[in-house]
């Protein structure tokens, strides 16, 4: 995968999830922490060895503003 495309997608996701870290966001403290962890995982992507089977981390909640192609498929139980 192209690291520049991954970085652009990551930056987009960070942008559309910025609201989760605002003091007046309508989410619980626990949800805010979950989003903070997810956003850090996104920032850490560029420090990883990116391979062809790369998948973005799974967000705490699916948002319509994050294209489904960015989500890691959940394993079937």
HTML snippet that shows the backbone in 3Dmol.js (N, CA, C, O; Angstrom):
<script src="https://3Dmol.org/build/3Dmol-min.js"></script>
<div id="view" style="width:600px;height:400px;position:relative"></div>
<script>
const pdb = `
ATOM      1  N   UNK A   1       0.841  -1.197   0.000  1.00  0.00           N
ATOM      2  CA  UNK A   1       0.000   0.000   0.000  1.00  0.00           C
ATOM      3  C   UNK A   1       0.872   1.241   0.000  1.00  0.00           C
ATOM      4  O   UNK A   1       2.005   1.243   0.481  1.00  0.00           O
ATOM      5  N   UNK A   2       0.312   2.269  -0.545  1.00  0.00           N
ATOM      6  CA  UNK A   2       1.010   3.543  -0.641  1.00  0.00           C
ATOM      7  C   UNK A   2       0.899   4.293   0.695  1.00  0.00           C
ATOM      8  O   UNK A   2      -0.199   4.608   1.154  1.00  0.00           O
ATOM      9  N   UNK A   3       2.034   4.566   1.294  1.00  0.00           N
ATOM     10  CA  UNK A   3       2.044   5.231   2.604  1.00  0.00           C
ATOM     11  C   UNK A   3       1.378   6.602   2.550  1.00  0.00           C
ATOM     12  O   UNK A   3       0.743   7.015   3.521  1.00  0.00           O
ATOM     13  N   UNK A   4       1.511   7.309   1.436  1.00  0.00           N
ATOM     14  CA  UNK A   4       0.866   8.628   1.324  1.00  0.00           C
ATOM     15  C   UNK A   4      -0.650   8.509   1.347  1.00  0.00           C
ATOM     16  O   UNK A   4      -1.322   9.341   1.958  1.00  0.00           O
ATOM     17  N   UNK A   5      -1.202   7.491   0.695  1.00  0.00           N
ATOM     18  CA  UNK A   5      -2.655   7.283   0.717  1.00  0.00           C
ATOM     19  C   UNK A   5      -3.120   6.923   2.122  1.00  0.00           C
ATOM     20  O   UNK A   5      -4.160   7.395   2.581  1.00  0.00           O
ATOM     21  N   UNK A   6      -2.343   6.086   2.797  1.00  0.00           N
ATOM     22  CA  UNK A   6      -2.679   5.716   4.175  1.00  0.00           C
ATOM     23  C   UNK A   6      -2.653   6.945   5.068  1.00  0.00           C
ATOM     24  O   UNK A   6      -3.545   7.142   5.894  1.00  0.00           O
ATOM     25  N   UNK A   7      -1.642   7.758   4.901  1.00  0.00           N
ATOM     26  CA  UNK A   7      -1.514   8.976   5.721  1.00  0.00           C
ATOM     27  C   UNK A   7      -2.680   9.926   5.455  1.00  0.00           C
ATOM     28  O   UNK A   7      -3.221  10.510   6.395  1.00  0.00           O
ATOM     29  N   UNK A   8      -3.074  10.089   4.199  1.00  0.00           N
ATOM     30  CA  UNK A   8      -4.213  10.966   3.868  1.00  0.00           C
ATOM     31  C   UNK A   8      -5.505  10.439   4.481  1.00  0.00           C
ATOM     32  O   UNK A   8      -6.294  11.206   5.035  1.00  0.00           O
ATOM     33  N   UNK A   9      -5.720   9.132   4.381  1.00  0.00           N
ATOM     34  CA  UNK A   9      -6.922   8.532   4.975  1.00  0.00           C
ATOM     35  C   UNK A   9      -6.896   8.695   6.486  1.00  0.00           C
ATOM     36  O   UNK A   9      -7.911   9.029   7.097  1.00  0.00           O
ATOM     37  N   UNK A  10      -5.741   8.459   7.087  1.00  0.00           N
ATOM     38  CA  UNK A  10      -5.608   8.614   8.540  1.00  0.00           C
ATOM     39  C   UNK A  10      -5.906  10.048   8.955  1.00  0.00           C
ATOM     40  O   UNK A  10      -6.625  10.277   9.928  1.00  0.00           O
ATOM     41  N   UNK A  11      -5.363  11.007   8.231  1.00  0.00           N
ATOM     42  CA  UNK A  11      -5.599  12.416   8.556  1.00  0.00           C
ATOM     43  C   UNK A  11      -7.081  12.769   8.436  1.00  0.00           C
ATOM     44  O   UNK A  11      -7.609  13.539   9.238  1.00  0.00           O
ATOM     45  N   UNK A  12      -7.746  12.203   7.432  1.00  0.00           N
ATOM     46  CA  UNK A  12      -9.183  12.430   7.272  1.00  0.00           C
ATOM     47  C   UNK A  12      -9.941  11.889   8.482  1.00  0.00           C
ATOM     48  O   UNK A  12     -10.794  12.578   9.041  1.00  0.00           O
ATOM     49  N   UNK A  13      -9.633  10.663   8.883  1.00  0.00           N
ATOM     50  CA  UNK A  13     -10.326  10.055  10.031  1.00  0.00           C
ATOM     51  C   UNK A  13     -10.065  10.863  11.297  1.00  0.00           C
ATOM     52  O   UNK A  13     -10.980  11.087  12.089  1.00  0.00           O
ATOM     53  N   UNK A  14      -8.826  11.298  11.492  1.00  0.00           N
ATOM     54  CA  UNK A  14      -8.532  12.126  12.666  1.00  0.00           C
ATOM     55  C   UNK A  14      -9.377  13.401  12.634  1.00  0.00           C
ATOM     56  O   UNK A  14      -9.888  13.839  13.664  1.00  0.00           O
ATOM     57  N   UNK A  15      -9.517  13.984  11.456  1.00  0.00           N
ATOM     58  CA  UNK A  15     -10.306  15.215  11.330  1.00  0.00           C
ATOM     59  C   UNK A  15     -11.776  15.025  11.667  1.00  0.00           C
ATOM     60  O   UNK A  15     -12.374  15.847  12.362  1.00  0.00           O
ATOM     61  N   UNK A  16     -12.362  13.928  11.166  1.00  0.00           N
ATOM     62  CA  UNK A  16     -13.792  13.721  11.424  1.00  0.00           C
ATOM     63  C   UNK A  16     -14.058  13.195  12.830  1.00  0.00           C
ATOM     64  O   UNK A  16     -15.213  13.130  13.249  1.00  0.00           O
ATOM     65  N   UNK A  17     -13.026  12.823  13.559  1.00  0.00           N
ATOM     66  CA  UNK A  17     -13.219  12.368  14.943  1.00  0.00           C
ATOM     67  C   UNK A  17     -12.692  13.378  15.961  1.00  0.00           C
ATOM     68  O   UNK A  17     -12.670  13.098  17.159  1.00  0.00           O
ATOM     69  N   UNK A  18     -12.270  14.547  15.490  1.00  0.00           N
ATOM     70  CA  UNK A  18     -11.796  15.593  16.411  1.00  0.00           C
ATOM     71  C   UNK A  18     -12.828  15.918  17.484  1.00  0.00           C
ATOM     72  O   UNK A  18     -12.482  16.157  18.641  1.00  0.00           O
ATOM     73  N   UNK A  19     -14.099  15.926  17.087  1.00  0.00           N
ATOM     74  CA  UNK A  19     -15.156  16.315  18.024  1.00  0.00           C
ATOM     75  C   UNK A  19     -15.170  15.446  19.275  1.00  0.00           C
ATOM     76  O   UNK A  19     -15.641  15.888  20.323  1.00  0.00           O
ATOM     77  N   UNK A  20     -14.662  14.217  19.183  1.00  0.00           N
ATOM     78  CA  UNK A  20     -14.709  13.303  20.324  1.00  0.00           C
ATOM     79  C   UNK A  20     -13.824  13.760  21.476  1.00  0.00           C
ATOM     80  O   UNK A  20     -13.964  13.282  22.602  1.00  0.00           O
ATOM     81  N   UNK A  21     -12.917  14.681  21.194  1.00  0.00           N
ATOM     82  CA  UNK A  21     -11.992  15.130  22.232  1.00  0.00           C
ATOM     83  C   UNK A  21     -12.311  16.529  22.749  1.00  0.00           C
ATOM     84  O   UNK A  21     -11.588  17.071  23.586  1.00  0.00           O
ATOM     85  N   UNK A  22     -13.393  17.105  22.246  1.00  0.00           N
ATOM     86  CA  UNK A  22     -13.792  18.434  22.721  1.00  0.00           C
ATOM     87  C   UNK A  22     -14.405  18.327  24.115  1.00  0.00           C
ATOM     88  O   UNK A  22     -15.062  17.333  24.426  1.00  0.00           O
ATOM     89  N   UNK A  23     -14.199  19.332  24.947  1.00  0.00           N
ATOM     90  CA  UNK A  23     -14.727  19.274  26.315  1.00  0.00           C
ATOM     91  C   UNK A  23     -16.249  19.148  26.378  1.00  0.00           C
ATOM     92  O   UNK A  23     -16.784  18.556  27.315  1.00  0.00           O
ATOM     93  N   UNK A  24     -16.945  19.702  25.385  1.00  0.00           N
ATOM     94  CA  UNK A  24     -18.413  19.659  25.415  1.00  0.00           C
ATOM     95  C   UNK A  24     -19.001  18.581  24.502  1.00  0.00           C
ATOM     96  O   UNK A  24     -20.184  18.638  24.167  1.00  0.00           O
ATOM     97  N   UNK A  25     -18.193  17.606  24.099  1.00  0.00           N
ATOM     98  CA  UNK A  25     -18.694  16.517  23.256  1.00  0.00           C
ATOM     99  C   UNK A  25     -19.755  15.734  24.015  1.00  0.00           C
ATOM    100  O   UNK A  25     -19.614  15.475  25.210  1.00  0.00           O
ATOM    101  N   UNK A  26     -20.805  15.365  23.318  1.00  0.00           N
ATOM    102  CA  UNK A  26     -21.931  14.668  23.953  1.00  0.00           C
ATOM    103  C   UNK A  26     -21.657  13.165  24.036  1.00  0.00           C
ATOM    104  O   UNK A  26     -22.425  12.346  23.531  1.00  0.00           O
ATOM    105  N   UNK A  27     -20.538  12.826  24.687  1.00  0.00           N
ATOM    106  CA  UNK A  27     -20.170  11.430  24.909  1.00  0.00           C
ATOM    107  C   UNK A  27     -19.681  11.282  26.343  1.00  0.00           C
ATOM    108  O   UNK A  27     -19.310  12.264  26.985  1.00  0.00           O
ATOM    109  N   UNK A  28     -19.683  10.060  26.836  1.00  0.00           N
ATOM    110  CA  UNK A  28     -19.244   9.820  28.214  1.00  0.00           C
ATOM    111  C   UNK A  28     -17.723   9.913  28.305  1.00  0.00           C
ATOM    112  O   UNK A  28     -17.025   9.912  27.291  1.00  0.00           O
ATOM    113  N   UNK A  29     -17.230   9.993  29.524  1.00  0.00           N
ATOM    114  CA  UNK A  29     -15.783  10.020  29.752  1.00  0.00           C
ATOM    115  C   UNK A  29     -15.145   8.724  29.246  1.00  0.00           C
ATOM    116  O   UNK A  29     -14.041   8.742  28.702  1.00  0.00           O
ATOM    117  N   UNK A  30     -15.844   7.605  29.429  1.00  0.00           N
ATOM    118  CA  UNK A  30     -15.330   6.315  28.952  1.00  0.00           C
ATOM    119  C   UNK A  30     -15.240   6.296  27.419  1.00  0.00           C
ATOM    120  O   UNK A  30     -14.246   5.837  26.856  1.00  0.00           O
ATOM    121  N   UNK A  31     -16.279   6.798  26.757  1.00  0.00           N
ATOM    122  CA  UNK A  31     -16.262   6.860  25.292  1.00  0.00           C
ATOM    123  C   UNK A  31     -15.156   7.792  24.798  1.00  0.00           C
ATOM    124  O   UNK A  31     -14.486   7.510  23.804  1.00  0.00           O
ATOM    125  N   UNK A  32     -14.979   8.897  25.502  1.00  0.00           N
ATOM    126  CA  UNK A  32     -13.931   9.848  25.135  1.00  0.00           C
ATOM    127  C   UNK A  32     -12.566   9.172  25.216  1.00  0.00           C
ATOM    128  O   UNK A  32     -11.722   9.372  24.342  1.00  0.00           O
ATOM    129  N   UNK A  33     -12.346   8.379  26.253  1.00  0.00           N
ATOM    130  CA  UNK A  33     -11.089   7.663  26.402  1.00  0.00           C
ATOM    131  C   UNK A  33     -10.908   6.625  25.296  1.00  0.00           C
ATOM    132  O   UNK A  33      -9.810   6.475  24.760  1.00  0.00           O
ATOM    133  N   UNK A  34     -11.980   5.907  24.951  1.00  0.00           N
ATOM    134  CA  UNK A  34     -11.909   4.921  23.863  1.00  0.00           C
ATOM    135  C   UNK A  34     -11.512   5.596  22.550  1.00  0.00           C
ATOM    136  O   UNK A  34     -10.691   5.074  21.796  1.00  0.00           O
ATOM    137  N   UNK A  35     -12.101   6.755  22.290  1.00  0.00           N
ATOM    138  CA  UNK A  35     -11.752   7.490  21.078  1.00  0.00           C
ATOM    139  C   UNK A  35     -10.313   7.997  21.138  1.00  0.00           C
ATOM    140  O   UNK A  35      -9.619   8.002  20.122  1.00  0.00           O
ATOM    141  N   UNK A  36      -9.864   8.417  22.301  1.00  0.00           N
ATOM    142  CA  UNK A  36      -8.479   8.888  22.445  1.00  0.00           C
ATOM    143  C   UNK A  36      -7.499   7.757  22.116  1.00  0.00           C
ATOM    144  O   UNK A  36      -6.497   7.979  21.436  1.00  0.00           O
ATOM    145  N   UNK A  37      -7.789   6.558  22.595  1.00  0.00           N
ATOM    146  CA  UNK A  37      -6.940   5.397  22.305  1.00  0.00           C
ATOM    147  C   UNK A  37      -6.954   5.108  20.804  1.00  0.00           C
ATOM    148  O   UNK A  37      -5.901   4.896  20.202  1.00  0.00           O
ATOM    149  N   UNK A  38      -8.123   5.099  20.210  1.00  0.00           N
ATOM    150  CA  UNK A  38      -8.248   4.844  18.771  1.00  0.00           C
ATOM    151  C   UNK A  38      -7.469   5.884  17.969  1.00  0.00           C
ATOM    152  O   UNK A  38      -6.750   5.541  17.030  1.00  0.00           O
ATOM    153  N   UNK A  39      -7.614   7.142  18.339  1.00  0.00           N
ATOM    154  CA  UNK A  39      -6.917   8.209  17.620  1.00  0.00           C
ATOM    155  C   UNK A  39      -5.403   8.080  17.764  1.00  0.00           C
ATOM    156  O   UNK A  39      -4.666   8.414  16.836  1.00  0.00           O
ATOM    157  N   UNK A  40      -4.932   7.602  18.910  1.00  0.00           N
ATOM    158  CA  UNK A  40      -3.499   7.372  19.070  1.00  0.00           C
ATOM    159  C   UNK A  40      -3.042   6.215  18.186  1.00  0.00           C
ATOM    160  O   UNK A  40      -1.961   6.261  17.599  1.00  0.00           O
ATOM    161  N   UNK A  41      -3.874   5.175  18.096  1.00  0.00           N
ATOM    162  CA  UNK A  41      -3.560   4.054  17.198  1.00  0.00           C
ATOM    163  C   UNK A  41      -3.426   4.555  15.753  1.00  0.00           C
ATOM    164  O   UNK A  41      -2.556   4.100  15.010  1.00  0.00           O
ATOM    165  N   UNK A  42      -4.285   5.487  15.367  1.00  0.00           N
ATOM    166  CA  UNK A  42      -4.185   6.064  14.024  1.00  0.00           C
ATOM    167  C   UNK A  42      -2.876   6.823  13.854  1.00  0.00           C
ATOM    168  O   UNK A  42      -2.214   6.697  12.823  1.00  0.00           O
ATOM    169  N   UNK A  43      -2.501   7.605  14.851  1.00  0.00           N
ATOM    170  CA  UNK A  43      -1.245   8.356  14.768  1.00  0.00           C
ATOM    171  C   UNK A  43      -0.034   7.428  14.691  1.00  0.00           C
ATOM    172  O   UNK A  43       0.970   7.757  14.059  1.00  0.00           O
ATOM    173  N   UNK A  44      -0.137   6.272  15.336  1.00  0.00           N
ATOM    174  CA  UNK A  44       0.980   5.324  15.365  1.00  0.00           C
ATOM    175  C   UNK A  44       1.133   4.534  14.068  1.00  0.00           C
ATOM    176  O   UNK A  44       2.133   3.839  13.887  1.00  0.00           O
ATOM    177  N   UNK A  45       0.171   4.627  13.173  1.00  0.00           N
ATOM    178  CA  UNK A  45       0.214   3.857  11.926  1.00  0.00           C
ATOM    179  C   UNK A  45       1.520   4.088  11.171  1.00  0.00           C
ATOM    180  O   UNK A  45       2.125   3.142  10.667  1.00  0.00           O
ATOM    181  N   UNK A  46       1.949   5.335  11.092  1.00  0.00           N
ATOM    182  CA  UNK A  46       3.129   5.634  10.279  1.00  0.00           C
ATOM    183  C   UNK A  46       4.430   5.164  10.926  1.00  0.00           C
ATOM    184  O   UNK A  46       5.490   5.254  10.308  1.00  0.00           O
ATOM    185  N   UNK A  47       4.366   4.671  12.141  1.00  0.00           N
ATOM    186  CA  UNK A  47       5.570   4.115  12.775  1.00  0.00           C
ATOM    187  C   UNK A  47       5.640   2.608  12.587  1.00  0.00           C
ATOM    188  O   UNK A  47       6.614   1.973  12.991  1.00  0.00           O
ATOM    189  N   UNK A  48       4.606   2.034  11.973  1.00  0.00           N
ATOM    190  CA  UNK A  48       4.541   0.594  11.762  1.00  0.00           C
ATOM    191  C   UNK A  48       5.131   0.223  10.403  1.00  0.00           C
ATOM    192  O   UNK A  48       5.279   1.064   9.517  1.00  0.00           O
ATOM    193  N   UNK A  49       5.458  -1.040  10.266  1.00  0.00           N
ATOM    194  CA  UNK A  49       5.873  -1.578   8.976  1.00  0.00           C
ATOM    195  C   UNK A  49       4.605  -1.905   8.199  1.00  0.00           C
ATOM    196  O   UNK A  49       3.931  -2.892   8.497  1.00  0.00           O
ATOM    197  N   UNK A  50       4.276  -1.084   7.204  1.00  0.00           N
ATOM    198  CA  UNK A  50       3.042  -1.241   6.438  1.00  0.00           C
ATOM    199  C   UNK A  50       3.232  -2.331   5.380  1.00  0.00           C
ATOM    200  O   UNK A  50       4.155  -2.273   4.568  1.00  0.00           O
ATOM    201  N   UNK A  51       2.349  -3.315   5.407  1.00  0.00           N
ATOM    202  CA  UNK A  51       2.395  -4.400   4.429  1.00  0.00           C
ATOM    203  C   UNK A  51       1.132  -4.353   3.566  1.00  0.00           C
ATOM    204  O   UNK A  51       0.227  -3.559   3.822  1.00  0.00           O
ATOM    205  N   UNK A  52       1.080  -5.194   2.561  1.00  0.00           N
ATOM    206  CA  UNK A  52      -0.057  -5.220   1.636  1.00  0.00           C
ATOM    207  C   UNK A  52      -1.377  -5.559   2.333  1.00  0.00           C
ATOM    208  O   UNK A  52      -2.440  -5.144   1.871  1.00  0.00           O
ATOM    209  N   UNK A  53      -1.322  -6.302   3.434  1.00  0.00           N
ATOM    210  CA  UNK A  53      -2.554  -6.685   4.130  1.00  0.00           C
ATOM    211  C   UNK A  53      -2.915  -5.712   5.261  1.00  0.00           C
ATOM    212  O   UNK A  53      -3.670  -6.060   6.169  1.00  0.00           O
ATOM    213  N   UNK A  54      -2.373  -4.495   5.198  1.00  0.00           N
ATOM    214  CA  UNK A  54      -2.631  -3.472   6.208  1.00  0.00           C
ATOM    215  C   UNK A  54      -4.118  -3.174   6.325  1.00  0.00           C
ATOM    216  O   UNK A  54      -4.820  -3.082   5.318  1.00  0.00           O
ATOM    217  N   UNK A  55      -4.594  -3.024   7.550  1.00  0.00           N
ATOM    218  CA  UNK A  55      -5.962  -2.596   7.828  1.00  0.00           C
ATOM    219  C   UNK A  55      -5.923  -1.527   8.916  1.00  0.00           C
ATOM    220  O   UNK A  55      -5.101  -1.583   9.830  1.00  0.00           O
ATOM    221  N   UNK A  56      -6.818  -0.561   8.805  1.00  0.00           N
ATOM    222  CA  UNK A  56      -6.917   0.463   9.835  1.00  0.00           C
ATOM    223  C   UNK A  56      -7.471  -0.156  11.111  1.00  0.00           C
ATOM    224  O   UNK A  56      -8.184  -1.158  11.059  1.00  0.00           O
ATOM    225  N   UNK A  57      -7.141   0.444  12.268  1.00  0.00           N
ATOM    226  CA  UNK A  57      -7.729  -0.048  13.519  1.00  0.00           C
ATOM    227  C   UNK A  57      -9.238   0.152  13.525  1.00  0.00           C
ATOM    228  O   UNK A  57      -9.766   1.023  12.834  1.00  0.00           O
ATOM    229  N   UNK A  58      -9.911  -0.654  14.301  1.00  0.00           N
ATOM    230  CA  UNK A  58     -11.370  -0.587  14.414  1.00  0.00           C
ATOM    231  C   UNK A  58     -11.762   0.570  15.339  1.00  0.00           C
ATOM    232  O   UNK A  58     -11.285   0.642  16.472  1.00  0.00           O
ATOM    233  N   UNK A  59     -12.628   1.475  14.867  1.00  0.00           N
ATOM    234  CA  UNK A  59     -13.076   2.567  15.738  1.00  0.00           C
ATOM    235  C   UNK A  59     -14.020   2.046  16.816  1.00  0.00           C
ATOM    236  O   UNK A  59     -14.648   1.002  16.634  1.00  0.00           O
ATOM    237  N   UNK A  60     -14.128   2.759  17.934  1.00  0.00           N
ATOM    238  CA  UNK A  60     -15.040   2.337  19.002  1.00  0.00           C
ATOM    239  C   UNK A  60     -16.494   2.263  18.534  1.00  0.00           C
ATOM    240  O   UNK A  60     -17.253   1.408  18.989  1.00  0.00           O
ATOM    241  N   UNK A  61     -16.874   3.151  17.636  1.00  0.00           N
ATOM    242  CA  UNK A  61     -18.231   3.208  17.090  1.00  0.00           C
ATOM    243  C   UNK A  61     -18.089   3.511  15.606  1.00  0.00           C
ATOM    244  O   UNK A  61     -17.276   4.348  15.214  1.00  0.00           O
ATOM    245  N   UNK A  62     -18.874   2.834  14.785  1.00  0.00           N
ATOM    246  CA  UNK A  62     -18.822   3.130  13.357  1.00  0.00           C
ATOM    247  C   UNK A  62     -19.509   4.460  13.097  1.00  0.00           C
ATOM    248  O   UNK A  62     -20.635   4.689  13.539  1.00  0.00           O
ATOM    249  N   UNK A  63     -18.824   5.326  12.382  1.00  0.00           N
ATOM    250  CA  UNK A  63     -19.385   6.623  12.022  1.00  0.00           C
ATOM    251  C   UNK A  63     -19.615   6.667  10.522  1.00  0.00           C
ATOM    252  O   UNK A  63     -18.803   6.153   9.754  1.00  0.00           O
ATOM    253  N   UNK A  64     -20.709   7.273  10.100  1.00  0.00           N
ATOM    254  CA  UNK A  64     -20.998   7.379   8.673  1.00  0.00           C
ATOM    255  C   UNK A  64     -19.934   8.183   7.942  1.00  0.00           C
ATOM    256  O   UNK A  64     -19.763   8.025   6.733  1.00  0.00           O
ATOM    257  N   UNK A  65     -19.214   9.045   8.660  1.00  0.00           N
ATOM    258  CA  UNK A  65     -18.203   9.878   8.026  1.00  0.00           C
ATOM    259  C   UNK A  65     -16.892   9.131   7.784  1.00  0.00           C
ATOM    260  O   UNK A  65     -16.000   9.654   7.116  1.00  0.00           O
ATOM    261  N   UNK A  66     -16.763   7.915   8.320  1.00  0.00           N
ATOM    262  CA  UNK A  66     -15.569   7.101   8.068  1.00  0.00           C
ATOM    263  C   UNK A  66     -15.982   6.013   7.077  1.00  0.00           C
ATOM    264  O   UNK A  66     -16.788   5.147   7.417  1.00  0.00           O
ATOM    265  N   UNK A  67     -15.443   6.043   5.855  1.00  0.00           N
ATOM    266  CA  UNK A  67     -15.830   5.036   4.868  1.00  0.00           C
ATOM    267  C   UNK A  67     -15.581   3.620   5.378  1.00  0.00           C
ATOM    268  O   UNK A  67     -14.586   3.357   6.053  1.00  0.00           O
ATOM    269  N   UNK A  68     -16.492   2.717   5.048  1.00  0.00           N
ATOM    270  CA  UNK A  68     -16.384   1.331   5.505  1.00  0.00           C
ATOM    271  C   UNK A  68     -15.085   0.682   5.039  1.00  0.00           C
ATOM    272  O   UNK A  68     -14.586  -0.227   5.702  1.00  0.00           O
ATOM    273  N   UNK A  69     -14.534   1.121   3.930  1.00  0.00           N
ATOM    274  CA  UNK A  69     -13.302   0.515   3.426  1.00  0.00           C
ATOM    275  C   UNK A  69     -12.132   0.761   4.366  1.00  0.00           C
ATOM    276  O   UNK A  69     -11.103   0.096   4.240  1.00  0.00           O
ATOM    277  N   UNK A  70     -12.254   1.689   5.301  1.00  0.00           N
ATOM    278  CA  UNK A  70     -11.187   1.951   6.262  1.00  0.00           C
ATOM    279  C   UNK A  70     -11.261   1.026   7.472  1.00  0.00           C
ATOM    280  O   UNK A  70     -10.281   0.885   8.203  1.00  0.00           O
ATOM    281  N   UNK A  71     -12.412   0.397   7.689  1.00  0.00           N
ATOM    282  CA  UNK A  71     -12.611  -0.411   8.880  1.00  0.00           C
ATOM    283  C   UNK A  71     -12.023  -1.804   8.736  1.00  0.00           C
ATOM    284  O   UNK A  71     -12.075  -2.416   7.669  1.00  0.00           O
ATOM    285  N   UNK A  72     -11.474  -2.280   9.818  1.00  0.00           N
ATOM    286  CA  UNK A  72     -10.984  -3.657   9.876  1.00  0.00           C
ATOM    287  C   UNK A  72     -12.188  -4.573  10.044  1.00  0.00           C
ATOM    288  O   UNK A  72     -12.988  -4.370  10.957  1.00  0.00           O
ATOM    289  N   UNK A  73     -12.331  -5.571   9.188  1.00  0.00           N
ATOM    290  CA  UNK A  73     -13.474  -6.484   9.393  1.00  0.00           C
ATOM    291  C   UNK A  73     -13.322  -7.269  10.683  1.00  0.00           C
ATOM    292  O   UNK A  73     -12.233  -7.742  11.009  1.00  0.00           O
ATOM    293  N   UNK A  74     -14.413  -7.403  11.411  1.00  0.00           N
ATOM    294  CA  UNK A  74     -14.378  -8.172  12.665  1.00  0.00           C
ATOM    295  C   UNK A  74     -14.397  -9.657  12.344  1.00  0.00           C
ATOM    296  O   UNK A  74     -15.133 -10.101  11.463  1.00  0.00           O
ATOM    297  N   UNK A  75     -13.575 -10.431  13.071  1.00  0.00           N
ATOM    298  CA  UNK A  75     -13.601 -11.885  12.831  1.00  0.00           C
ATOM    299  C   UNK A  75     -14.939 -12.484  13.245  1.00  0.00           C
ATOM    300  O   UNK A  75     -15.546 -12.053  14.226  1.00  0.00           O
ATOM    301  N   UNK A  76     -15.389 -13.476  12.491  1.00  0.00           N
ATOM    302  CA  UNK A  76     -16.653 -14.148  12.815  1.00  0.00           C
ATOM    303  C   UNK A  76     -16.411 -15.148  13.923  1.00  0.00           C
ATOM    304  O   UNK A  76     -15.419 -15.877  13.912  1.00  0.00           O
ATOM    305  N   UNK A  77     -17.313 -15.178  14.871  1.00  0.00           N
ATOM    306  CA  UNK A  77     -17.169 -16.075  16.020  1.00  0.00           C
ATOM    307  C   UNK A  77     -17.892 -17.370  15.772  1.00  0.00           C
ATOM    308  O   UNK A  77     -17.886 -18.255  16.627  1.00  0.00           O
TER     309      UNK A  77
END
`;
const viewer = $3Dmol.createViewer("view");
viewer.addModel(pdb, "pdb");
viewer.setStyle({}, {cartoon: {color: "spectrum"}});
viewer.zoomTo();
viewer.render();
</script>
